[in-house]
Amino acid sequence: MRILSPSRYFRSAEASRVPDGCLVYAVGDIHGRLDLLERLHELIEADAAKSQSERTVVVYVGDYVDRGPDSSGVVELLIRQPLRSRVAHLQSVHLIGNHEAFLLKFLEEPESAGIWFMNGGDATLRSYGVDPWQSAQSDNFAGDLRRSFATRMPEAHLTFFRNLQLSYEEGDYLFVHAGVRPGVALDAQTAEDLIWIREDFLKSKDDFGRVIVHGHTPQRSPQSRANRIGIDTGAVYGGKLTALVLEGSERRFLQV
């Protein structure tokens, strides 16, 4: 990734744009809400059909799993990519969120089960047909649970999790899960900040060199600022699942 010069690349919210002929959808945190994702895909399909764009990009900003009822179903839907057969010239981009980081860490370090469960990992296990307390009396509870989970998870799902991207750029926009560290060049950002950062980023009025599109921090409505757009609208907490739509210099939202 290049070091970006703010004086060259930063534009006002109104002037920021994606390349001509490109239509971009950015989908917020899903958290196992397969029902909402299916409905949002229908809206995206109908919306894309109205465009004359030569290329369509759908960026999912992470947190596909945990807390909600059907994490495995969400991952299966994303792997099958049903939009690809219905939207011409479609590119799908899947970013990693902190909840996928929890899951991958559990597979490598089963003793991290406690912190994952505190953040909704038990719901993910159930979605894969694993009772999170089935080995509660075992002397090796975490290890037994990890083996059961690894056995139940399809290989394609594990490949999906391991291949998730940290970021994606399109035009004047940078897409990440959580945000970026103020004062640090975009090409020097750490994975931890891209996945986990919160207050330092949210409070910043800095020119980051790109408009940052992110999830991670749920709000009742999308947060559209000069330097960032937050699209986690709390789908798993009874809120909406949101997609940001970018075409030329236009910004708008789809919600279910």
C-alpha positions as CSV (number, residue, x, y, z in Angstrom):
1,M,0.0,0.0,0.0
2,R,1.3,3.5,-0.9
3,I,1.9,6.3,1.5
4,L,-0.8,8.7,0.6
5,S,-0.4,12.5,0.5
6,P,-3.3,14.2,2.2
7,S,-2.9,17.3,0.1
8,R,-3.2,15.3,-3.0
9,Y,-5.8,12.7,-2.1
10,F,-8.1,14.1,0.5
11,R,-11.4,15.5,-0.7
12,S,-14.5,16.8,1.0
13,A,-17.3,14.3,1.6
14,E,-19.1,15.7,-1.4
15,A,-16.1,15.4,-3.7
16,S,-14.8,11.9,-2.7
17,R,-15.6,9.4,-5.4
18,V,-15.1,6.0,-6.8
19,P,-13.8,5.5,-10.4
20,D,-16.2,6.1,-13.3
21,G,-18.0,2.9,-14.3
22,C,-17.6,1.4,-10.8
23,L,-20.5,0.7,-8.4
24,V,-19.5,-0.2,-4.8
25,Y,-21.6,-1.7,-2.0
26,A,-20.1,-1.9,1.5
27,V,-22.0,-4.2,3.9
28,G,-21.8,-3.6,7.7
29,D,-21.4,-6.1,10.5
30,I,-23.7,-9.1,10.0
31,H,-23.1,-11.2,13.2
32,G,-25.0,-14.3,12.2
33,R,-28.1,-12.5,10.9
34,L,-28.5,-14.7,7.8
35,D,-32.1,-13.5,7.4
36,L,-31.1,-9.9,7.1
37,L,-28.2,-10.7,4.8
38,E,-30.4,-12.5,2.4
39,R,-32.8,-9.6,2.3
40,L,-30.0,-7.1,1.8
41,H,-28.6,-9.1,-1.1
42,E,-32.0,-8.9,-2.7
43,L,-31.9,-5.1,-2.4
44,I,-28.4,-4.9,-3.8
45,E,-29.4,-7.1,-6.7
46,A,-32.4,-4.8,-7.5
47,D,-30.3,-1.7,-7.0
48,A,-27.4,-2.9,-9.2
49,A,-29.9,-3.7,-12.0
50,K,-30.6,0.0,-12.3
51,S,-27.0,0.9,-12.8
52,Q,-25.0,1.2,-16.0
53,S,-21.8,0.5,-14.2
54,E,-19.1,-1.7,-15.9
55,R,-17.9,-3.2,-12.6
56,T,-19.7,-3.9,-9.3
57,V,-17.8,-4.4,-6.0
58,V,-19.4,-5.7,-2.8
59,V,-17.1,-5.2,0.2
60,Y,-18.1,-6.9,3.5
61,V,-16.4,-5.2,6.4
62,G,-16.2,-8.2,8.7
63,D,-17.8,-9.6,11.8
64,Y,-19.8,-12.3,10.0
65,V,-20.0,-14.5,13.1
66,D,-20.9,-14.5,16.8
67,R,-23.9,-13.3,18.8
68,G,-26.5,-13.9,16.1
69,P,-28.3,-17.2,15.4
70,D,-26.7,-18.5,12.1
71,S,-23.0,-17.6,11.7
72,S,-22.4,-20.8,9.7
73,G,-25.2,-20.0,7.4
74,V,-23.8,-16.5,6.8
75,V,-20.4,-17.9,5.9
76,E,-21.9,-20.5,3.6
77,L,-23.9,-17.9,1.8
78,L,-20.9,-15.7,1.3
79,I,-18.9,-18.6,0.0
80,R,-21.6,-19.6,-2.5
81,Q,-21.7,-15.9,-3.6
82,P,-25.3,-15.9,-5.0
83,L,-25.0,-12.3,-6.2
84,R,-22.3,-13.3,-8.7
85,S,-24.8,-15.1,-10.8
86,R,-27.2,-12.2,-10.8
87,V,-25.0,-9.1,-10.9
88,A,-22.8,-8.6,-13.9
89,H,-19.0,-8.1,-13.5
90,L,-19.2,-8.6,-9.7
91,Q,-16.2,-8.7,-7.4
92,S,-16.7,-9.7,-3.8
93,V,-14.3,-8.6,-1.1
94,H,-14.4,-10.1,2.4
95,L,-12.5,-8.2,5.2
96,I,-11.6,-9.7,8.6
97,G,-13.3,-8.4,11.7
98,N,-12.3,-8.8,15.3
99,H,-14.8,-11.6,15.8
100,E,-13.2,-13.7,13.0
101,A,-9.9,-12.9,14.8
102,F,-11.4,-14.4,18.0
103,L,-12.5,-17.5,16.1
104,L,-9.1,-18.1,14.4
105,K,-7.3,-17.5,17.7
106,F,-9.5,-20.2,19.4
107,L,-8.5,-22.7,16.7
108,E,-4.8,-22.0,17.4
109,E,-5.1,-21.4,21.1
110,P,-8.1,-23.2,22.6
111,E,-7.4,-21.6,26.0
112,S,-8.8,-18.4,24.5
113,A,-12.3,-19.9,24.6
114,G,-13.4,-17.8,27.6
115,I,-12.9,-14.4,25.9
116,W,-14.5,-15.7,22.7
117,F,-17.5,-16.9,24.6
118,M,-17.8,-13.5,26.4
119,N,-18.1,-12.0,22.9
120,G,-20.7,-14.4,21.5
121,G,-18.6,-17.3,20.3
122,D,-20.9,-19.8,21.9
123,A,-23.6,-18.8,19.3
124,T,-21.1,-19.5,16.5
125,L,-20.4,-23.0,17.9
126,R,-24.1,-23.8,18.1
127,S,-24.5,-22.7,14.5
128,Y,-22.0,-25.4,13.6
129,G,-23.8,-28.0,15.6
130,V,-21.4,-27.9,18.6
131,D,-22.8,-27.7,22.1
132,P,-20.4,-25.2,23.8
133,W,-20.8,-26.9,27.2
134,Q,-20.7,-30.5,26.0
135,S,-17.2,-31.0,27.5
136,A,-17.7,-28.9,30.6
137,Q,-16.7,-31.7,32.9
138,S,-13.6,-32.6,30.8
139,D,-10.1,-32.1,32.2
140,N,-9.3,-30.6,28.8
141,F,-12.5,-28.7,28.2
142,A,-11.0,-26.1,25.7
143,G,-9.1,-28.7,23.7
144,D,-12.0,-31.1,23.4
145,L,-14.2,-28.2,22.3
146,R,-11.7,-27.0,19.7
147,R,-11.5,-30.5,18.2
148,S,-15.2,-30.8,18.0
149,F,-15.5,-27.4,16.3
150,A,-12.7,-28.2,13.9
151,T,-14.3,-31.5,13.0
152,R,-17.7,-29.8,12.3
153,M,-16.4,-26.9,10.3
154,P,-16.3,-27.5,6.5
155,E,-12.9,-27.0,5.0
156,A,-14.3,-24.3,2.7
157,H,-15.3,-22.3,5.8
158,L,-11.8,-22.5,7.3
159,T,-10.3,-21.4,4.0
160,F,-12.7,-18.5,4.0
161,F,-11.7,-17.4,7.4
162,R,-8.0,-17.7,6.7
163,N,-8.1,-15.8,3.5
164,L,-10.0,-12.7,4.8
165,Q,-8.3,-9.4,3.9
166,L,-7.3,-6.6,6.2
167,S,-8.3,-3.7,3.9
168,Y,-9.4,-2.7,0.4
169,E,-9.1,0.5,-1.6
170,E,-11.4,1.9,-4.3
171,G,-11.0,5.4,-5.5
172,D,-11.0,7.9,-2.6
173,Y,-12.1,5.2,-0.1
174,L,-10.3,2.8,2.1
175,F,-12.4,-0.1,3.6
176,V,-11.4,-1.7,6.9
177,H,-13.2,-3.3,9.8
178,A,-12.6,-1.0,12.7
179,G,-10.6,2.1,11.5
180,V,-7.1,3.5,11.3
181,R,-4.6,4.9,13.7
182,P,-4.5,8.8,13.5
183,G,-1.1,10.1,12.7
184,V,0.1,6.9,11.1
185,A,0.5,6.5,7.3
186,L,-2.0,4.2,5.7
187,D,0.7,1.8,4.6
188,A,2.1,1.6,8.2
189,Q,-1.2,0.7,9.9
190,T,-1.0,-2.4,12.1
191,A,-3.5,-5.3,11.7
192,E,-4.5,-4.8,15.3
193,D,-5.6,-1.2,14.7
194,L,-7.4,-2.1,11.5
195,I,-9.4,-4.8,13.3
196,W,-9.7,-3.3,16.8
197,I,-9.3,0.4,17.1
198,R,-12.2,2.5,18.4
199,E,-12.1,5.8,20.3
200,D,-8.9,7.3,19.0
201,F,-10.2,6.8,15.5
202,L,-13.8,7.7,16.0
203,K,-12.9,11.0,17.7
204,S,-10.3,12.0,15.2
205,K,-11.0,14.8,12.7
206,D,-7.7,14.0,10.9
207,D,-7.4,13.8,7.1
208,F,-6.5,10.2,6.7
209,G,-5.7,10.5,2.9
210,R,-8.8,8.4,2.1
211,V,-12.3,8.4,3.5
212,I,-12.4,5.4,5.8
213,V,-15.4,3.0,5.5
214,H,-15.7,0.9,8.6
215,G,-17.9,-1.2,10.9
216,H,-17.0,-2.4,14.4
217,T,-18.8,0.3,16.5
218,P,-22.6,-0.1,16.3
219,Q,-24.7,3.1,16.0
220,R,-28.4,3.5,15.4
221,S,-27.8,5.0,12.0
222,P,-24.9,5.2,9.5
223,Q,-22.2,7.8,10.6
224,S,-21.2,9.8,7.5
225,R,-18.3,12.2,8.3
226,A,-15.8,14.0,6.2
227,N,-13.1,11.5,7.0
228,R,-15.0,8.3,7.7
229,I,-18.3,6.4,7.2
230,G,-19.5,4.0,9.9
231,I,-21.9,1.3,8.7
232,D,-22.3,-1.0,11.7
233,T,-26.0,-0.2,12.6
234,G,-26.4,-3.0,15.2
235,A,-28.1,-5.7,13.1
236,V,-27.6,-8.3,15.9
237,Y,-29.0,-5.9,18.5
238,G,-32.3,-5.4,16.8
239,G,-31.0,-2.6,14.5
240,K,-30.6,-2.6,10.7
241,L,-28.2,-4.2,8.4
242,T,-26.7,-1.5,6.3
243,A,-25.0,-1.3,2.9
244,L,-23.3,1.9,1.8
245,V,-23.6,2.6,-1.9
246,L,-20.9,4.5,-3.7
247,E,-21.2,5.5,-7.4
248,G,-19.2,8.4,-8.8
249,S,-19.4,11.1,-6.0
250,E,-22.8,9.8,-4.8
251,R,-23.3,8.3,-1.3
252,R,-26.4,6.6,-0.2
253,F,-27.6,3.6,1.9
254,L,-29.6,0.5,1.7
255,Q,-31.0,-1.0,4.9
256,V,-33.1,-4.0,6.0
